[in-house]
Amino acid sequence: MRDYKVEAEKRADWIREIVGDAGAKGVIFGNSGGKDSALVGILCKMATDDILGIIMPCGSKANYGTDLEHAEILARTFGINSAVVDLTPCKEILMREMVKVADITPSASTNINPRLRMTTLYALGQSHGYLVAGTGNKSENFTGYFTKWGDGAYDFNPIADLSATEVFEFLRYLGAPDEIIGKPPSAGLFEGQTDEGEMGVSYAVIDKFIQTGEGSTADTEKILKMHKQTEHKRRPPKVYGL
């Protein structure tokens, strides 16, 4: 088990150095009300008081309910400046125009949400002179459970080396609200959506496989298939001649 006291101090120092080297004024991140964003927010707050968490509901009722509530609890608990940007009207306008060209598949539609959030974070971040902090963990990266050019886009990521299990442990050490620690991991993309439900395998199983290579034949095949199919997300775009 990691020494989370040492880990927190090292990561805060790392964030502070990145912000300083970039000549940035602070950090902005998407505050979803979930575990990963909570840990990133806490660590960034340890590094600088110039931090802004943006709550960005988009379509899902949960975004306007428990997700919003938990995001606000995190902000109050750790003194993180926050603001709400409602992206549902923006998505509705975009969808109305795109369906004139093609029928948008459910998967394509849900991936619009994180891409709108990325656009929002970078526009507000540039306006404030802030860097955008990523919120994806090691387990999500290995399985490719993130949106390319959406939540997969950021200036730095202070938790990318942590498994989902370690994120839970880190949050408990830091005294994160029980409401956040106890909720099922979810990207909040649509009603009833959970990460593990979509992937068809639990984070505990994924983390064990990443760490030891062990798991049932069915789970191992599923994890390796996700890893292989999403390899393009983890590599820079291919460029002819290079």
C-alpha positions as CSV (number, residue, x, y, z in Angstrom):
1,M,0.0,0.0,0.0
2,R,1.3,3.5,-0.9
3,D,2.2,6.1,1.8
4,Y,-0.5,8.6,0.8
5,K,0.9,11.3,3.1
6,V,4.1,11.2,1.0
7,E,2.2,10.8,-2.2
8,A,0.1,13.8,-1.6
9,E,3.0,16.0,-0.8
10,K,5.0,14.8,-3.9
11,R,2.1,15.3,-6.2
12,A,1.3,18.8,-4.9
13,D,4.9,19.8,-5.4
14,W,4.8,18.3,-8.9
15,I,1.6,20.3,-9.8
16,R,3.1,23.5,-8.4
17,E,6.3,23.0,-10.5
18,I,4.3,22.4,-13.7
19,V,2.2,25.5,-13.2
20,G,5.2,27.5,-12.4
21,D,7.2,26.3,-15.4
22,A,4.3,27.0,-17.7
23,G,4.0,30.6,-16.3
24,A,0.3,29.8,-15.6
25,K,-1.7,31.5,-12.9
26,G,-3.4,28.3,-11.6
27,V,-5.4,25.2,-12.4
28,I,-8.9,24.4,-13.8
29,F,-10.5,21.0,-13.7
30,G,-13.9,19.4,-14.4
31,N,-15.6,18.7,-11.1
32,S,-18.0,15.9,-11.9
33,G,-18.9,14.9,-8.4
34,G,-17.0,11.6,-8.9
35,K,-13.9,10.0,-7.3
36,D,-11.3,10.8,-9.8
37,S,-12.2,14.5,-10.2
38,A,-12.4,14.7,-6.4
39,L,-8.9,13.5,-5.9
40,V,-7.5,15.7,-8.6
41,G,-9.3,18.7,-7.1
42,I,-7.9,18.0,-3.6
43,L,-4.4,17.6,-4.9
44,C,-4.5,20.7,-7.0
45,K,-5.9,22.7,-4.1
46,M,-2.9,21.5,-2.0
47,A,-0.7,22.9,-4.7
48,T,-2.3,26.3,-5.3
49,D,-5.3,28.4,-4.1
50,D,-5.7,29.5,-7.7
51,I,-8.0,26.6,-8.7
52,L,-11.3,26.5,-10.3
53,G,-13.6,23.5,-10.5
54,I,-16.2,23.6,-13.3
55,I,-19.4,21.6,-12.9
56,M,-20.8,20.8,-16.3
57,P,-24.1,19.0,-16.4
58,C,-25.1,17.7,-19.8
59,G,-28.2,15.8,-20.5
60,S,-28.3,13.3,-17.7
61,K,-30.7,13.9,-14.8
62,A,-28.0,12.7,-12.4
63,N,-25.8,15.5,-13.6
64,Y,-28.4,17.9,-12.2
65,G,-29.0,15.8,-9.1
66,T,-26.5,13.8,-7.1
67,D,-23.5,14.6,-9.4
68,L,-24.1,18.4,-8.9
69,E,-24.7,17.9,-5.2
70,H,-21.6,15.9,-4.7
71,A,-19.5,18.3,-6.7
72,E,-20.7,21.2,-4.5
73,I,-19.9,19.2,-1.4
74,L,-16.4,18.6,-2.5
75,A,-15.9,22.3,-3.3
76,R,-17.2,23.3,0.1
77,T,-15.3,20.7,2.0
78,F,-11.9,21.6,0.5
79,G,-12.4,25.3,-0.3
80,I,-12.3,24.9,-4.0
81,N,-13.7,27.8,-6.1
82,S,-16.4,26.4,-8.4
83,A,-18.8,27.4,-11.1
84,V,-21.6,25.7,-13.1
85,V,-21.8,25.7,-16.9
86,D,-24.9,24.0,-18.2
87,L,-24.0,22.3,-21.5
88,T,-27.3,20.7,-22.2
89,P,-28.6,23.6,-24.4
90,C,-25.3,23.6,-26.3
91,K,-25.6,19.9,-27.1
92,E,-29.2,20.2,-28.1
93,I,-28.3,22.9,-30.7
94,L,-25.4,20.9,-32.0
95,M,-27.5,17.7,-32.3
96,R,-30.2,19.6,-34.2
97,E,-27.7,20.7,-36.8
98,M,-25.8,17.4,-37.1
99,V,-28.9,15.2,-37.6
100,K,-29.4,17.2,-40.9
101,V,-26.2,15.4,-42.1
102,A,-26.5,11.9,-40.5
103,D,-28.3,9.9,-37.8
104,I,-26.1,10.3,-34.7
105,T,-25.5,6.9,-33.0
106,P,-26.1,6.6,-29.2
107,S,-22.3,6.1,-28.7
108,A,-21.4,9.1,-30.8
109,S,-24.0,11.2,-28.9
110,T,-22.7,10.3,-25.5
111,N,-19.1,11.1,-26.5
112,I,-20.2,14.6,-27.4
113,N,-20.6,15.3,-23.6
114,P,-17.0,15.0,-22.6
115,R,-15.8,16.8,-25.7
116,L,-18.1,19.8,-24.9
117,R,-16.6,19.7,-21.4
118,M,-13.1,19.7,-22.8
119,T,-13.9,22.7,-24.9
120,T,-15.4,24.5,-21.9
121,L,-12.4,23.8,-19.7
122,Y,-9.9,25.0,-22.3
123,A,-11.8,28.1,-23.1
124,L,-12.2,29.1,-19.5
125,G,-8.7,27.9,-18.7
126,Q,-7.1,30.1,-21.4
127,S,-9.2,33.0,-20.3
128,H,-8.0,32.7,-16.7
129,G,-4.4,31.7,-17.6
130,Y,-4.9,28.3,-16.0
131,L,-3.7,24.8,-17.0
132,V,-6.3,22.1,-17.5
133,A,-5.9,19.1,-15.1
134,G,-6.8,15.6,-16.3
135,T,-8.8,13.3,-14.1
136,G,-8.3,9.8,-15.6
137,N,-6.8,6.9,-13.6
138,K,-4.5,4.1,-14.7
139,S,-7.3,1.5,-14.9
140,E,-9.3,3.8,-17.3
141,N,-6.2,4.4,-19.4
142,F,-5.4,0.7,-19.7
143,T,-8.9,-0.2,-20.9
144,G,-9.3,2.9,-23.0
145,Y,-12.3,3.9,-20.9
146,F,-12.2,7.6,-21.8
147,T,-13.2,9.8,-24.7
148,K,-10.5,10.7,-27.2
149,W,-10.3,14.5,-27.4
150,G,-12.7,14.7,-24.5
151,D,-11.6,13.7,-20.9
152,G,-8.5,12.3,-22.6
153,A,-7.3,15.8,-23.3
154,Y,-5.5,17.8,-20.6
155,D,-2.3,19.7,-19.8
156,F,-1.2,17.4,-17.0
157,N,-2.7,14.6,-15.0
158,P,-1.7,14.0,-11.3
159,I,-3.4,10.6,-10.9
160,A,-2.7,8.8,-14.2
161,D,-0.4,6.3,-12.4
162,L,-3.0,5.3,-9.8
163,S,-5.4,2.4,-10.2
164,A,-9.1,2.9,-9.4
165,T,-8.5,1.0,-6.2
166,E,-5.7,3.3,-5.2
167,V,-7.9,6.3,-5.9
168,F,-10.4,5.0,-3.4
169,E,-7.7,4.5,-0.8
170,F,-6.2,7.9,-1.4
171,L,-9.6,9.7,-1.0
172,R,-10.2,7.9,2.3
173,Y,-6.8,9.1,3.5
174,L,-7.6,12.7,2.5
175,G,-10.9,12.6,4.2
176,A,-13.1,13.0,1.1
177,P,-16.9,13.0,1.7
178,D,-18.5,9.6,2.1
179,E,-21.1,10.5,-0.5
180,I,-18.3,10.6,-3.1
181,I,-16.3,7.6,-2.0
182,G,-19.4,5.4,-1.7
183,K,-21.0,6.1,-5.1
184,P,-20.7,3.7,-8.0
185,P,-18.0,5.0,-10.5
186,S,-19.9,6.7,-13.4
187,A,-19.1,9.1,-16.2
188,G,-22.6,10.4,-15.9
189,L,-23.2,10.1,-19.7
190,F,-26.8,8.9,-19.5
191,E,-29.4,7.7,-17.1
192,G,-28.3,4.8,-14.9
193,Q,-24.8,4.6,-16.5
194,T,-21.9,3.2,-14.5
195,D,-18.4,2.5,-15.6
196,E,-18.4,-1.1,-14.6
197,G,-21.8,-1.8,-16.1
198,E,-20.6,-0.4,-19.5
199,M,-17.3,-2.3,-19.4
200,G,-18.8,-5.5,-18.1
201,V,-16.0,-6.0,-15.6
202,S,-15.3,-4.5,-12.2
203,Y,-12.4,-2.1,-11.4
204,A,-11.2,-4.6,-8.8
205,V,-10.8,-7.3,-11.5
206,I,-9.1,-4.8,-13.9
207,D,-6.7,-3.6,-11.2
208,K,-5.8,-7.1,-10.2
209,F,-5.1,-8.0,-13.8
210,I,-2.9,-4.9,-14.4
211,Q,-1.0,-5.6,-11.2
212,T,-0.6,-9.4,-11.4
213,G,-1.7,-10.5,-14.8
214,E,-4.2,-12.8,-13.1
215,G,-7.9,-13.2,-13.7
216,S,-10.5,-15.6,-15.1
217,T,-10.2,-16.5,-18.8
218,A,-13.4,-14.5,-19.6
219,D,-12.3,-11.4,-17.7
220,T,-8.8,-11.5,-19.1
221,E,-10.0,-11.8,-22.7
222,K,-12.4,-8.9,-22.1
223,I,-9.7,-6.6,-20.6
224,L,-7.2,-7.4,-23.3
225,K,-9.7,-6.8,-26.0
226,M,-10.5,-3.4,-24.6
227,H,-6.8,-2.6,-24.3
228,K,-6.1,-3.6,-27.9
229,Q,-9.1,-1.9,-29.5
230,T,-8.3,1.4,-27.7
231,E,-4.6,1.5,-28.4
232,H,-5.1,4.5,-30.8
233,K,-6.3,6.5,-27.8
234,R,-3.0,6.1,-26.0
235,R,-0.8,7.0,-28.9
236,P,-0.2,10.3,-30.8
237,P,-2.0,10.6,-34.1
238,K,-0.2,8.9,-37.0
239,V,1.5,11.4,-39.3
240,Y,2.7,10.5,-42.8
241,G,6.4,10.6,-43.2
242,L,7.2,10.6,-39.5
